[in-house]
Amino acid sequence: KTIAVTSRDITMKDKQSGCTYSVTLSDDFKLVISGLPNNIDALTITELAPTIDCSKLVAGENYNVVVTYAEIDGVTYNITGTVNVFVKNVKGGQ
């Protein structure tokens, strides 16, 4: 089952105050989940909880990051493409 993912669906965890985070998904980004139909048929992007850990991201830099998803019994994830985060310091101009 292919799940549509947009940058707005991704939770940014441990962001630094005073910074903005711009998330870009590559054109070929795709999330496919597999498992038994009774495990995956009703799953939504909200339940999959895509998250980026921002705790080590520094202002003024671009990062290719790993998006993590909720661990759900009987569900496996196949992800293609990349996710990029640009961190900007809104106070210092970086």
Buried (B, 14 or more C-beta within 10 A) or exposed (E): EEBEBEBEBBEBEEBBEEBEBEBEBEEEBBBEBEBEEEBBEEBEBEEBBBBBBBEEBEBEEEBEBEBBBEEBEEBEBEBEEBBBBBBBBEEEEE
